[in-house]
Amino acid sequence: MALTSLTETLDLYGRVVFLRVDANVPLDNGSIADDGRIKAFLPTLEWLTQRGASVVLASHLGRPQGTPDPDLSMAPVAARTSELAGVPVPLVPGVSGELVWSALGALGPGEVCFLENLRFDPRETSKDAPARLELAMEWASHVDATVVDGFGVVHRKQASVYELPHLTNAYAGFLVEKEVEVLERLTARAERPYTVVLGGSKVSDKLGVIEALLPSVDRLVIGGGMVFTVLAAQGHKVGKSLLEADQIGTVKGFLALAKKLGVEITLPSDIVMAEGFSPDAPHTPLPVDQLESGPAGSEAMGLDIGPTSAADFRTVIAQSRTVFWNGPMGVFEFEAFSHGTKAVAQALTEVSGLSVVGGGDSAAAVRALGFADEQFGHISTGGGASLEFLEGKHLPGLEILGWQPPVAP
């Protein structure tokens, strides 16, 4: 079943629309370090305001644990949204209550406001469904419709994502529609050769998506911190590199399954080993069977894939028609250890087909390294949601909008 599209709505003029977005942007001393998630929901916002809807923007920011935290106020987000959209976007001082209802009642056609951080109210993310419903009912009595355009939260049952759409007319925004369209291509109709590139810190975070995708991909490329558990499973010594020893048995299992299914697995042939975790730590690339042979010996830690591996990864990606990438290849925040991630990003921009950056740290990395969103086929705004989608898990925030996972042929 398809999503209930925003374009299926009728007259929106003067209607109060609750627009749930994912504006959980990274902050640096109170300033927005990456406004990509704000830019992502602007088409939906502009479509609504052009039709005279009174739009109530709502999002979370960080993890304030259910109490107001001035360091996690939506104020900078509201200000940046106003700059990008070219319309006033005042911040409402609260999530619910009389001040909020007064502000909503004063909105005119085409006007916009931004609620304060939804997670300032513990009911938004409560595990107690009646508590979430209570908050949603308060909102529902003051709005006419809900539009969900925050893909990064559709895998969670939260008051603004699940309960409120139950209580009002509810629609998917354009960003959510695009995310689903792209991810369905990856799961059901990917052009081949189909390559998945995985990185990031923990192999345990990726086991679900590996298991789900192995039967449908041609190549699996692994880097980042998670690769050291894979190398250890093959008998390599990895020094002080990040290692999940309790996952070695599981890793051996998926390596065996990949071989059985004929999936080509590409691992690094060399690793940049550093003498410590710092931007200026002495470092050198070493072959994977000699990772403890440098000056630091068994105290060395791997912080990036090596130059030979980066070239190999680029070759595999270049030979692919569909590429999904989730997780950096190293500590990209440190310039000395960013080269592997940059090589993978550059390779994705040159794919003759569909290239998808799977949100989270990967999206942050490509922007931090100077790439533009337009250089990729798609940059997902939801790291965890993207992975759960690819794993075939139930996504309550999508299912309430009419979507159901496609049935495997």
TAVENGI-V196979 format. One record per backbone hydrogen bond with DSSP energy under -1.0 kcal/mol. NH is the residue of the N-H (numbers start at 1). CO is the residue of the C=O. If there is no record, write none. Layout:
BEGIN
NH_CO / NH_CO
END
This chain:
BEGIN
4_401 / 6_172 / 8_5 / 9_6 / 14_52 / 15_12 / 17_54 / 18_145 / 19_56 / 20_147 / 21_58 / 25_23 / 28_31 / 31_28 / 33_26 / 39_35 / 40_36 / 45_41 / 46_42 / 47_43 / 48_44 / 49_45 / 50_46 / 52_49 / 53_48 / 54_15 / 55_111 / 56_17 / 57_113 / 58_19 / 66_119 / 67_64 / 72_69 / 73_70 / 78_74 / 79_75 / 80_76 / 81_77 / 82_78 / 83_79 / 84_80 / 85_81 / 86_82 / 92_114 / 94_92 / 101_97 / 102_98 / 103_99 / 104_100 / 105_101 / 106_102 / 107_104 / 111_108 / 113_55 / 114_90 / 115_57 / 116_94 / 118_59 / 120_117 / 121_118 / 124_121 / 132_128 / 133_129 / 134_130 / 135_131 / 136_132 / 137_133 / 138_134 / 139_135 / 140_136 / 141_137 / 142_139 / 144_16 / 145_16 / 146_169 / 147_18 / 148_171 / 149_20 / 153_150 / 154_151 / 156_153 / 158_156 / 159_124 / 162_158 / 164_159 / 167_163 / 167_164 / 168_164 / 171_146 / 172_4 / 173_148 / 177_173 / 178_174 / 179_175 / 180_176 / 181_177 / 182_178 / 183_179 / 184_180 / 185_181 / 186_182 / 187_183 / 188_184 / 189_185 / 195_322 / 196_219 / 197_324 / 198_221 / 199_326 / 200_328 / 206_203 / 210_206 / 211_207 / 212_208 / 213_209 / 214_210 / 216_213 / 217_213 / 218_194 / 219_194 / 220_264 / 221_196 / 222_266 / 223_198 / 224_329 / 226_200 / 227_224 / 228_225 / 231_227 / 232_228 / 233_229 / 235_232 / 236_231 / 240_300 / 241_238 / 247_244 / 248_245 / 251_247 / 252_248 / 253_249 / 254_250 / 255_251 / 256_252 / 257_253 / 258_254 / 259_255 / 260_256 / 261_257 / 263_258 / 264_218 / 266_220 / 271_286 / 272_304 / 273_284 / 274_301 / 275_282 / 278_276 / 281_278 / 284_273 / 286_271 / 288_269 / 290_287 / 293_290 / 297_294 / 299_296 / 300_297 / 301_274 / 303_272 / 306_270 / 310_306 / 311_307 / 312_308 / 313_309 / 314_310 / 315_311 / 316_312 / 317_313 / 318_314 / 319_315 / 320_317 / 321_193 / 322_193 / 323_354 / 324_195 / 325_356 / 326_197 / 331_303 / 332_330 / 334_331 / 337_334 / 338_335 / 342_338 / 343_339 / 344_340 / 345_341 / 346_342 / 347_343 / 348_344 / 349_345 / 351_348 / 353_351 / 354_321 / 356_323 / 357_378 / 358_325 / 359_357 / 362_359 / 364_360 / 365_361 / 366_362 / 367_363 / 368_364 / 369_365 / 370_367 / 371_366 / 375_372 / 376_373 / 378_355 / 380_357 / 386_382 / 387_383 / 388_384 / 389_385 / 390_386 / 391_387 / 392_389 / 393_388 / 397_154 / 398_395 / 399_395 / 400_396 / 401_398 / 402_399 / 403_398 / 404_1
END
